[in-house]
Amino acid sequence: MNGIKNITMYHIYDSRGSSTVECQITTSNGIVSSIAPGGASTGKKEVASFPNGGVDSSLSIFNSKIKKEMLQWEFGKQKEFDKFLHELDGTENLSNIGGAMTTVLSLSYAKASAIEESVPLYEYIRRLTGTKLSIPYVLGNVMNGGRHAVGGPDIQEYLSLAMGKSARESVEANYMVHKVIMEKLKEKGMKAIGKGDEGGWVTSLGNIQALEVLSESCNYVREQGFEVYPALDLAASQFYNNGLYRYREQTVDGDGQVSYMVDLADKYNIKLIEDPFDEDDFDHFAQLTEKIGNKTVIVGDDLYTTSTERLKKGIGKGSTNAVLVKVNQIGTLSDTIEFIKLATMHKYKNIVSHRSGESCDNAIAHLAVGCGAYAIKTGVMGGERVAKLNELIKIDENRSM
């Protein structure tokens, strides 16, 4: 099998205007590229995005120490290649060369290998995961708060979970919810004060007022024939301090937060709740999952940070029934696949996710299909979000032909 003809790294910018890296690999059959996303709300256990000195330091290390060795590699050896990246770095959290660098190298190598094998990227990933291909449901970020928006609610993301019969139907449902929210705000004499990092509306509404608007909007779109439901990503670590969750309307402890989530799920028909507790509070996650996990998807993101070691602890405690998957949290595709395999083995739902700082790289659409994910989580508006959605639609329709 042919190997890498050339590899080039670039210092570029993501959708938030933050520095990131792009990797381009030249093969005998073409050029592939990958761009590293970045998160505003990050878990403490995520790998380091960059070494000390930032992007330029990472690029300097690549050009002086990594590029020459990479040119020796043939394609189709994903696990060995990703192990090679870990060995080059030599640290547990990839702090020497940076998780953003290893992410783009790993994903670009996968894309190049897929080209050399003459298969779509999702099929290349399916062969690695050993799962059945499927088109995921779509989680759309329709209202923003927390660290993704200035002046919005404490809750970070108000989501619509579209469970369409096709990718196009799910995407359209979330667009409708996004548009209806604006109309609902006008009806109530309110207005959006802008859009957040991920394209969701930002309002000065309180947490419950915003949830009511989301619920009404999903109800309206369901009446039009679309299966779509409210969902939340609280990113609760962001407003947790000294054992308490501090909302603008109230302050509750861990047990109070469990009761609060149960009440909201029941009242507003919430189908999915992500990160409702602090990222180290495995026990309260487990309490909530025991109470409503039979009807609500309870997702760990900051809780797990795509780490198999963290997931093993969660499985042991029964903390959740679903996981969020982000390649750049762990740094390589192979590590991500091991995480997905472990979750799947224990019947946890996999949800492949974007980050708040994104690009038009559409790899996560292929990852979601290739690992048989329950859902893909991305924004509804913005070119960097739409790129993933359009790719998902094309994958779905091409597979149906």
C-alpha positions in Angstrom: 0.0 0.0 0.0 1.2 3.5 -0.8 2.4 5.8 1.9 2.4 9.5 2.6 3.9 11.6 -0.3 3.9 14.9 1.7 2.4 16.3 4.8 1.9 20.0 5.7 0.6 21.7 8.8 -1.0 25.1 9.0 -1.8 27.6 11.8 -5.4 28.6 11.1 -8.5 29.7 13.0 -11.7 28.2 14.1 -15.3 29.6 14.2 -14.6 31.4 17.5 -11.5 33.1 16.0 -9.2 30.9 18.1 -5.9 29.5 16.8 -5.9 25.9 15.7 -4.1 23.5 13.3 -4.9 22.0 10.0 -3.1 18.9 8.6 -2.9 18.2 4.9 -1.7 14.8 3.7 -0.8 14.1 0.0 -1.3 10.6 -1.3 -0.9 9.1 -4.7 -4.7 9.5 -5.0 -5.2 13.0 -3.8 -5.1 15.3 -0.8 -7.0 15.0 2.5 -7.1 17.5 5.4 -8.3 17.7 9.0 -8.8 20.6 11.3 -8.8 20.5 15.1 -11.8 21.9 16.9 -11.7 23.6 20.3 -14.0 23.7 23.2 -15.0 26.7 25.4 -16.5 24.4 28.1 -13.9 21.7 28.6 -13.5 18.8 31.0 -10.6 18.8 33.4 -9.5 15.4 32.2 -9.2 16.3 28.5 -5.8 16.0 26.9 -3.9 19.3 26.5 -4.8 21.0 23.2 -1.3 22.5 22.7 2.1 22.4 24.5 3.5 25.4 26.3 3.9 28.1 23.6 0.6 27.3 21.9 0.0 26.5 18.2 3.4 27.8 17.0 5.2 25.6 19.5 3.3 22.6 18.3 4.0 23.4 14.6 7.7 23.8 15.4 7.8 20.4 17.1 6.1 18.8 14.1 8.4 20.3 11.5 11.6 19.5 13.5 10.7 16.1 15.0 7.6 14.5 13.5 7.3 15.2 9.8 10.3 13.2 8.7 9.2 10.1 10.7 5.6 10.3 9.3 6.8 10.1 5.7 7.9 6.6 6.5 4.4 5.4 7.2 2.2 3.3 4.9 -1.6 3.6 5.2 -4.1 1.2 6.7 -2.4 0.7 10.1 -4.5 3.1 12.2 -3.9 1.5 15.6 -0.2 1.3 15.1 0.0 4.8 13.7 -1.9 6.3 16.7 0.3 4.3 19.1 3.3 5.9 17.3 1.8 9.4 18.0 1.5 8.6 21.7 5.1 7.4 21.8 6.3 10.6 20.0 4.6 12.6 22.7 5.5 10.5 25.7 3.0 12.0 28.2 -0.3 10.8 29.4 -2.2 14.0 28.4 -0.3 14.7 25.1 1.1 17.9 26.5 4.4 17.7 24.6 3.0 17.9 21.1 -0.6 18.7 21.9 -3.9 16.8 21.5 -4.9 19.1 18.6 -1.9 18.1 16.7 -2.4 14.4 17.3 -6.1 14.7 16.5 -5.5 16.1 13.0 -2.6 13.7 12.3 -4.8 10.7 13.3 -7.9 11.8 11.4 -5.9 12.8 8.3 -4.2 9.5 8.3 -7.6 7.8 8.5 -9.0 9.9 5.6 -5.9 9.1 3.5 -6.2 5.3 4.4 -9.8 5.4 3.3 -8.9 6.9 0.0 -6.2 4.3 -0.6 -8.7 1.5 0.2 -11.2 3.2 -2.1 -13.9 3.3 0.6 -15.8 6.2 2.2 -14.4 7.3 5.6 -17.5 6.0 7.4 -16.8 2.5 6.0 -13.1 2.7 7.0 -14.3 3.6 10.5 -16.9 0.8 10.6 -14.2 -1.7 9.9 -12.3 -0.4 12.9 -15.3 -0.4 15.2 -16.8 -3.6 14.0 -20.3 -2.1 14.4 -23.2 -1.8 12.0 -23.6 1.3 9.9 -26.6 3.5 10.8 -27.8 7.0 10.4 -27.9 8.8 13.8 -30.6 11.0 15.2 -29.6 14.7 15.2 -29.2 16.9 18.3 -29.5 20.5 17.3 -28.3 23.4 19.5 -31.1 25.9 19.2 -30.7 28.1 22.3 -27.3 28.9 24.0 -26.3 29.9 27.5 -23.5 29.3 29.9 -20.0 29.7 28.4 -21.4 29.5 24.9 -23.2 32.8 25.2 -22.9 36.2 27.0 -26.1 37.3 28.8 -28.0 34.0 28.4 -29.3 31.4 30.9 -27.0 29.4 33.2 -27.9 26.2 31.3 -25.4 25.9 28.5 -27.4 24.3 25.7 -31.1 24.0 24.9 -31.3 21.3 22.3 -33.8 19.7 20.0 -33.5 15.9 19.5 -34.8 15.1 16.1 -35.6 11.4 15.6 -36.5 11.5 11.9 -36.8 8.5 9.5 -33.9 10.1 7.5 -31.0 12.5 8.1 -32.8 15.1 6.0 -36.0 14.8 8.0 -34.1 15.2 11.3 -32.1 18.2 10.0 -35.3 19.9 8.8 -37.0 19.3 12.1 -34.2 21.1 14.0 -34.2 24.0 11.5 -38.0 24.3 12.1 -37.5 24.4 15.9 -34.8 27.0 15.6 -37.1 29.2 13.5 -40.2 28.6 15.7 -38.2 29.7 18.8 -37.8 33.2 17.2 -41.5 33.4 16.5 -42.3 32.2 20.1 -40.1 34.9 21.5 -41.8 37.6 19.4 -45.2 36.3 20.6 -44.1 36.8 24.2 -42.8 40.3 23.5 -39.2 39.2 23.8 -36.3 39.1 21.4 -33.1 37.3 21.0 -30.0 39.3 21.8 -27.8 37.4 19.4 -26.5 33.9 18.7 -24.1 31.9 20.7 -20.9 30.1 19.6 -22.9 27.3 18.1 -25.6 29.2 16.4 -28.3 28.9 19.0 -30.4 31.9 20.0 -29.3 33.9 23.0 -31.9 35.6 25.1 -32.0 37.2 28.6 -34.7 34.7 29.7 -34.3 32.7 32.9 -33.5 29.0 32.8 -37.1 27.9 33.0 -38.5 30.5 30.7 -36.1 29.4 28.0 -37.0 25.8 28.6 -40.7 26.7 28.2 -40.0 28.3 24.9 -38.0 25.3 23.8 -40.8 22.9 24.8 -43.5 24.9 23.1 -41.4 25.1 19.9 -40.8 21.3 19.8 -44.5 20.7 20.5 -45.4 22.9 17.6 -43.0 21.2 15.2 -44.2 17.7 16.3 -47.7 18.9 15.4 -46.4 19.4 11.9 -45.5 15.7 11.7 -41.8 15.7 12.9 -40.6 13.6 15.8 -38.6 16.1 17.8 -38.2 16.6 21.6 -36.5 19.0 24.1 -33.1 18.1 25.4 -30.6 19.9 27.6 -26.8 20.1 28.1 -26.4 21.8 31.5 -22.5 21.7 31.6 -23.2 21.9 35.3 -19.6 22.0 36.4 -19.6 25.6 35.1 -22.0 26.8 37.8 -21.1 24.2 40.6 -19.1 25.5 43.6 -18.5 24.0 47.0 -21.2 21.3 46.7 -23.9 23.6 45.3 -25.4 24.3 41.9 -26.0 28.0 41.7 -28.7 29.0 39.2 -29.9 32.6 39.0 -33.3 31.5 40.3 -32.2 29.0 43.0 -29.3 27.2 44.7 -29.5 23.4 45.2 -27.2 20.7 46.5 -26.5 17.4 44.7 -29.7 15.7 45.9 -31.7 18.8 45.1 -30.2 18.7 41.6 -31.4 15.1 41.1 -34.9 16.1 42.1 -34.8 19.2 39.9 -33.8 17.1 36.9 -36.5 14.5 37.5 -39.1 17.3 37.7 -37.9 19.0 34.6 -37.8 15.8 32.6 -41.3 14.9 33.6 -42.9 18.3 33.1 -41.3 19.2 29.8 -40.9 15.7 28.2 -37.1 16.1 28.1 -35.7 13.1 26.2 -32.0 13.7 26.9 -30.0 15.4 29.6 -26.2 15.9 29.3 -23.8 16.8 32.2 -26.4 17.6 34.8 -23.8 17.3 37.6 -20.2 18.2 38.3 -17.7 16.3 36.3 -16.5 14.2 39.2 -19.9 13.4 40.7 -20.4 9.9 39.4 -22.8 9.1 42.3 -25.4 11.7 41.6 -25.3 10.8 37.9 -26.1 7.3 38.9 -29.0 8.4 41.1 -30.6 10.3 38.3 -30.0 7.4 35.8 -31.7 5.0 38.2 -34.7 7.3 38.6 -35.4 8.2 34.9 -32.9 6.3 32.8 -35.6 4.1 31.4 -37.2 7.0 29.6 -34.5 9.7 29.4 -31.0 9.5 27.9 -28.5 10.6 30.5 -25.2 11.6 28.9 -21.7 12.0 30.3 -19.4 14.4 28.5 -17.1 16.2 31.0 -17.8 13.2 33.2 -15.9 10.9 30.8 -13.9 13.1 28.3 -13.8 10.2 25.9 -11.6 8.3 28.3 -12.0 4.6 28.7 -10.6 4.8 32.2 -13.3 7.3 33.2 -15.9 5.3 31.5 -15.0 2.1 33.3 -15.6 4.0 36.6 -19.0 5.2 35.3 -20.0 1.7 34.2 -19.1 0.3 37.6 -21.4 2.9 39.3 -24.1 2.9 36.6 -23.7 6.6 36.2 -25.2 7.1 32.8 -26.8 5.3 29.9 -25.0 7.3 27.2 -21.7 8.9 26.4 -20.5 11.9 24.4 -17.7 11.3 21.9 -15.2 13.9 21.0 -11.9 12.8 19.3 -10.0 15.9 20.4 -10.8 15.2 24.1 -8.6 12.0 23.9 -6.4 12.9 20.9 -6.5 10.0 18.4 -9.1 8.1 16.4 -8.0 4.7 17.9 -8.5 5.9 21.5 -11.9 7.2 20.5 -12.8 3.9 19.0 -11.8 2.0 22.1 -14.0 4.3 24.1 -16.9 3.7 21.7 -16.4 -0.1 21.8 -16.5 -0.1 25.6 -19.6 2.0 25.7 -21.3 -0.2 23.0 -20.4 -3.4 24.9 -22.3 -2.1 27.9 -25.2 -0.9 25.9 -24.5 2.7 26.4 -25.7 5.1 23.6 -22.9 6.9 21.7 -23.4 10.5 20.7 -20.7 11.9 18.5 -20.2 15.7 19.1 -18.8 18.8 17.6 -17.1 21.5 19.8 -18.0 25.2 20.2 -14.9 26.2 18.1 -15.4 24.4 14.8 -14.5 24.4 11.1 -16.0 23.0 7.9 -14.3 19.6 8.6 -17.1 17.1 8.3 -15.3 14.0 9.8 -17.7 13.6 12.7 -20.6 12.9 10.3 -18.6 9.8 9.1 -17.6 8.9 12.6 -21.2 8.9 13.8 -22.3 6.7 10.9 -19.3 4.4 11.1 -19.7 3.7 14.8 -23.5 3.2 14.6 -24.0 6.2 16.9 -27.4 7.0 18.5 -27.1 10.6 17.6 -24.8 13.3 16.2 -24.7 16.6 18.2 -24.0 19.7 16.3 -25.4 23.2 15.8 -28.3 24.1 13.6 -26.9 27.3 12.0 -23.5 28.4 10.8 -21.5 27.0 7.9 -19.2 25.1 10.2 -22.2 23.3 11.7 -24.1 22.9 8.4 -21.1 21.2 6.8 -21.6 18.2 9.1 -25.4 18.1 8.6 -25.1 18.3 4.8 -22.5 15.5 4.8 -24.8 13.4 6.9 -27.6 13.9 4.5 -25.4 13.0 1.5 -24.1 9.8 3.3 -27.7 8.8 4.0 -28.9 9.4 0.5 -25.9 7.8 -1.2 -26.3 4.7 1.0 -30.0 4.5 0.0 -29.3 4.5 -3.8 
